[in-house]
């Protein structure tokens, strides 16, 4: 059943010039609180080698309900939506399910 399948989130954030340190400092708290969520399986942040202001977030949640709980959490709404998103030039998000070939 799809709702019980793990959901992987790939997010690409392009941070506005001069705002990278602020975003990274906010992300420390986001990562700490997100990885403490019951439904979170993984939360990694990567930085582009060629464009320092580009961050890639790689997150995995137990299922759609866990992802919804994350997005509705106080820390996501306050830190990501309220403080980080205004500091971004662009934000792309891809939700995916892993394909398994046997």
C-alpha positions in Angstrom: 0.0 0.0 0.0 1.5 3.3 -1.0 0.7 5.2 2.2 2.8 2.6 4.1 5.8 3.0 1.8 8.8 5.1 2.9 8.9 8.6 1.3 12.2 10.2 0.3 12.4 14.0 -0.1 15.1 15.6 -2.3 15.1 19.4 -1.8 17.4 21.9 -3.6 17.7 25.2 -1.9 19.4 28.1 -3.6 20.3 30.5 -0.8 20.3 34.3 -1.4 23.8 35.9 -1.5 25.0 36.7 2.0 22.5 34.5 3.8 24.3 31.1 3.8 25.6 31.2 7.3 22.2 32.3 8.7 20.5 29.4 6.8 23.1 26.9 8.0 22.8 28.0 11.6 19.0 27.6 11.4 19.4 24.2 9.8 21.3 22.9 12.8 18.2 23.2 14.8 16.0 21.9 12.0 18.1 18.7 11.7 18.2 18.2 15.4 14.5 18.4 15.8 13.6 16.6 12.6 15.8 13.6 13.3 14.1 13.3 16.7 10.7 12.8 15.0 9.3 9.3 15.3 8.7 8.9 11.6 12.0 10.3 10.4 14.4 7.7 9.0 17.1 10.1 7.6 17.9 13.8 7.3 21.1 14.8 5.5 22.2 18.2 4.2 24.7 18.4 1.3 26.4 21.5 -0.1 27.2 21.9 -3.8 31.0 21.8 -4.6 30.5 24.2 -7.4 27.9 26.6 -6.0 28.3 27.1 -2.3 24.9 28.7 -2.0 23.2 25.6 -3.2 22.1 23.1 -0.5 20.6 19.7 -1.2 18.4 18.1 1.6 18.0 14.4 1.5 15.3 13.2 3.9 13.4 9.9 4.4 10.2 9.4 6.3 8.5 6.1 7.4 5.3 6.9 5.4 3.1 9.8 4.1 1.7 10.3 7.6 5.2 10.9 9.0 6.0 13.3 6.2 2.8 15.2 6.9 3.6 15.3 10.7 7.0 16.7 9.8 5.6 19.4 7.6 3.0 20.4 10.2 5.5 20.4 13.1 6.1 23.6 15.0 9.9 23.6 14.1 9.2 23.1 10.4 6.6 25.9 10.3 8.7 28.3 12.4 12.2 27.6 11.2 11.8 26.4 7.6 8.7 28.2 6.4 9.0 31.3 8.7 12.7 31.9 8.7 14.6 30.0 6.0 12.3 30.1 3.0 12.4 34.0 2.9 16.2 33.7 2.7 16.1 31.5 -0.4 16.2 32.5 -4.1 14.7 29.2 -5.2 13.4 26.0 -3.7 12.7 22.7 -5.5 11.3 19.7 -3.8 10.9 16.2 -5.2 9.0 13.5 -3.3 9.8 9.9 -4.3 9.3 6.3 -3.5 12.2 3.9 -3.9 12.0 1.4 -6.8 13.2 -2.0 -6.0 14.3 -4.4 -8.8 14.4 -8.1 -8.0 
